[in-house]
Amino acid sequence: MIQVSEFDRQERIYGLDLYRILCMFFVIAYHFSFHGNTVVSCAQEVTFNWVVLAIARIFGALCNGGFMLTSGYFLYRKRFRARTVFRLWLEVWFYSVGLGIVCGLLGAGSFTAKGLIKMLFPFTFNQYWFFSTYIVMYLIFPFLNRCINGLSQRQHRAAIVMGIVLVPIFATFTGARWIIGTNSLAIFIVFYFIGAYFNRYDVCVPIQRSAVMVVCCILLEVLSLFAMRLFYDLTGMDDVAYLVWNQNKILPVVTSIALFLFFKQIRVRHTGLLTFLSSSLFGVYLLHEGEGESKVILFRHIFDNSATYATPMLLPQMLFAMCAIFAAGILIDKIRICIFERPFLQIADPILRKIDVVCDGIWEGDA
């Protein structure tokens, strides 16, 4: 395996930061397509705007896979920190309660007893499915790392192959839902094992080769949309997303891996802008994607794709929505960090450090 200098390793980490930023940017495109008043299906006429929304739907699966691959890559060599769990919960609670109150005041939501309970306990009631799955992953990642460290390289590869066969391949070609689960925890664990493998053995693919892999995979994703449209014409079965929608399908899994390997090789020097943006990406997600009325306000009223679907303005509207929501999310999250997160973390830090000492003792075999 190729060994690299510490400087090169840091450069690649910033390349993955760039990857995460782009993933969040294009997640907004996916939500614009999926949560809008117009959602593409095979029963619709294929137009330029149909292609725009259909391709935008691809990004959801690709970006979820990208986030979990980078999580596996970075968490593999890290220790569990209670501060991270508390900070994530605090961030989700802020957006859940804050957006719930704002939507209620705007008349877009109602302050019912059930709504208030869900607002106050977003993790329990799965208000943000990605967060619920991620927090479970974070709680168990030390166990996953201990399991991975007990595997040889050959066994680690075998575990990945078995995971890919059991989850994305099985889900793609049988349509079985039981192995996927409600929140896609199974495929997230598979992604974690893959990301950890890339870190553990410093897997490197030359950037030219990885670029070819990315182009080929994305072309297959786009072609599969037209294949599903042709399949509908022949059979009447409307499933535009059979091969490309959902991170549990094999084609998005392979494409996510190709994108990860490409950005892992991009040499990006540390810049303040990358750090500034990457530290608030989760806030962008929480702002525009959650149970309740916030995403309805954004994607069915403010950025209503049905208003431009029959016009040449759909693509400009989507690009503007992506930029506006991303910028607003970063700005709001920076304000949240200053006025909400930092004071609470200062109060909780002494307790959180004690929890970390106990956890470190467990993993070091001293407790």
N, C-alpha and C positions, 0 to 999 in steps of 0.2 A: 504494500500500500504506500502511495506517495506521501512523504512527510513534507510539511510546510512550516514556514517560520511563523512566529507569533504574530508578526505584522500582517502576513497574508491571511492568517486565521481571522484577525480582527476585520480585515477588509471584507472577507466573505460574510462575516456576521452583519456588517452594514449592508451588504447586498441583500441579505435575507430581510433586513429591516425595510429596505425598499420594496421587496416582494410583499411584505405584510401591508405596507401603505397602499400599494396598487390593489391588493386583494380587497381591502376595505372600500376603496374608491369604486371598484366594480361590483361589490356587494350591493351598493346603492342602485346600480343599473338593474341588477336582478330584482330587487324589491320594486323598482319602478315598473318592471314588466309584470311581476307576479301579483302585486297588491293593487294594481290600477284597476280602473273600471273595464278596461279591455285586456283580456288575457287570451293569448293566441292558442289556437287548437288546430288540429288537422282538418276540421270541418270548414275552416275559413279559406277564402281565396288567398293564394300565395302572392303577396305584393312585396314591394321593397320594405314597407313598414312592418309587414308580417315577419320578414326576415330579421329586421332590427330587434323586435321584441323577442323573437324565438332565440336569437343569439344571446340576447341579454339574459335570458333564463339560464343559459349554460353557466354563467358566472357564479351562481349560487353554490353549486356543487364544487366547482373548482376552487373557490375562495375558502369554503369550509375545510376542504382538504388541505389547502395551503396553510391555514392557521394551525391545524393539528399537526402537520408535518414539522413546522417550525417549533411548535411546543415540544414535540418529542425530541427534536434536535437539541434545543436549549436546556430542557429540564433533565436530560439524561445525566448530566454531570452536576446538577444542583442539589441542594438540600431542601427539605420541606421547611417552609417558613410560615408561621401562623399569621404574621403581618400581611402576607400576600392574600391569604384567605379572607382576613378581616377587611383589607382594603377593597378587594373585589366585591364582597358582600355590601360594604358601605356604598360603593359606587352604584351598584344595582339598586339598592334601596333608595338612594337619592333620586335616580331617574324614575323609578317606579312610582314613588310618592309624588315627586315634583310634576311629572307629566300627568299623573292622575288628577292632581289638583288643578293644573292648568286646563286640561280638557274639560273638567267639570265646570270650571268658571266660564269657559267659552260656550258651554251648552252642548258640547260634543260627548259628554259622559254624564253619568248619574252617580250621586253619592249614596249608593245602596249599601246595606250592611255587607253583602257578599262582595261587592266591588271594593269596599274599604279593606276588608280582610285580605283579599288578593293583592291589593296595592301594598299593604304593610308586610306581607310575607311572600315576596316575589319568587323566592327559591322553592318554597313549599308548593306553591300553586303553578309552578312552571311558566311564569310570566315571560321569561326569556329562555327559550329551550336551549340555545347554545350555551348560555351561562350555566344553566343547570347541569348540562353534560360536562362542561369544562370544569366546574367546581368538583364534581365527582372524580374526574380524571386527576385533578390536582391533589385531592385527598389520598388517592391510591397510587400516585406516581412513585413514591419511595418503594412500595411493594413491587411495582413493575420493574423498577431499576434493579432491585435485589434479584428478581427473577432473571432479568436479562444478563446480569453479571455472572450468573451461574451457568449460562449457556456458552458453549463454544461458538465460533463463528458459523460453523456448519449447522449447528442446532438453531442458532438465531435465524439464519436464512430459511431453514425448514419451518420455523414458527411463522415467519412472514408469509411463506408460500401457502401454508395451511390456512392462515387467516384470510388471505386473498381468495382462496378457493371457497372457503366456508361462507364468507360474507359477500363481497361484490360480485363474484362470478355466480354464486348460487342465487343471489338476489336478482341479478340481471336476467338470467336465463330460465328461472322458474317463477319469478314474481312473488316468492315466499316472503312474508312479512315477519314471521315469528322470530327469525334469527336477527333481524335488523333492530327490533325494539322501537319504542316510541321516540326516543331521543338519539338514536344512532350511536349509542355507547359502544357497540361492538366494533363498528368501523373506525371509530375514534381510537380504540385500543390498537387496532391494526395499524393505523397511521402512526401512532406513538412508537410502536415497535420499528416501523420503517425509519422514522426520523432518528430514533436512538441508534439504529444500525449505521446510518450515514455519519453520525457523530463518532460512534465507537470505533469505526474502521476508516474514518475520513474518506468516504467514498467520493471520488472526483471523476466527473465526465468532462472531457474537453468541451469548451464553450461552443465550438462550432458544431460538434456532434449533438450536444444537448439542444442547441438552437434548431437543428434539423428535426430532432425528436418532438420539440414543442410545435413546430409548424405542421408536421404530419399528424400529430394528435388533434390539434385544433381543426385541421381540415376534415379529419374523420368525424369530429363532433358536429361540424356544420353539415357535412354530407349526410350524417345520420338523421338530421332534421328532415331533409328532403326524402330520405329513404322511408321515414315514418309517414310522410305525406303521401308517397306512392303506395305504401302499405294500406293506408286508409282508403285510397281510391279503389284498391283491389278487394279489400275485405270489409270496409265500413267501420273498422275498429279505430277509434280516435284516441291515440296515445302518443302525442307529439314528443313526450319526454321519455319514452321507454328506455332509450340508451344513454341519454345525456342529462336527464334531470335526476337529481338526488345523488349525494356523495356516496351512496351505497352501490352505485352502478360501476362496472369495471372500467368503462371508458373514461369517466371523470377521474377515477382513481389513478389510472395510468397517466393521464394528462397532468394531474396535480403533481405527480412525482417528477415528470419531465420538466415542468415549470420550476419546481424546487431545485432540481439539479442545475438548471440554467442560471437562476439567480444566485445560487451558492457560488458560482464561479465568476460572477460579475465583480470586478474590482471597484469598490466604492470607498473613497476615503471618508473618514468620520467628519460629518458636518453637523453643525448645530441644528439645521433644519430637519434632518432625518430624526434626530433625537427628540426635537420639539413635537413633531407630528406623531411619531410612533408611540410616544407615551400617552397619547389621548385617543388612540384608535378605538378602544373599547367604548369610549364615550360616544363616538360617532355612531356605532352600532346601537347602543342603548337609546340614543335619541330618536332614531327613526324606525326601530324594529322592536315591537313588544306587543303583548296582548293588550287589547283596549283600543282606544280611539285615536291615538297619536298617529299611527301609520295610515289610518283612514283619512285623517285631516290632510296629511302630506300627500298621499298618493291617489286619493279619490276626489280631492278638492283643489288643493294648491297646485299640485302637479298631476292633473287629471289627464292620463294618456288618451282617453277616448275623445278628448276635445281636439286632438291633433292627429289621431290615427288615420284619418282620411285625407290628410294634408301633407305637404312636404316638411312641416315643422316638427314632426315627431322626434327625429333624431336630435335637432337642436334643443328641443325641450328636455329630452333625456339627459343630454350633456350638461345643460344648465342646472337641472335638478341634482345631478351628481356633484357638481362643483359647489352649489349653494348649500346642500345638506352637509357635505364634507367640511366646508369652511365653518358653517354654523356649529357643527358638532365639536370641532377642535376648539373654537372660541368658548363655547359654553363649558366645555370640560376643563379648560384652563381656569376659568372663574370658579368652577366647583372645587377644584383642587385647592385653590387659595383660601376660599371662605368656608369650606365644609370639611374636606378630607384632612388637611394638615392639622387643624385643631383636635379632631377626634383621634388621629393617630398619635399625637403627642400625649393625650390622656391614656390611651390604651397601650402604648409601647412598653411600659414596665411589665405588664401582665403578659404581653405577647412574647417578650424576650424570655420570660420564665418558661413559657410553653415550649419555645424553641430549644431551651436547654434540656428539658425533659425528652423532647423528640430526638435531639442529637444523641442523648444517652442511650435511647432505645436502639438506634441504628448503629451505634458504635459498640453495642453489646455491654454497656455499663449499667443498664437499668433493667 
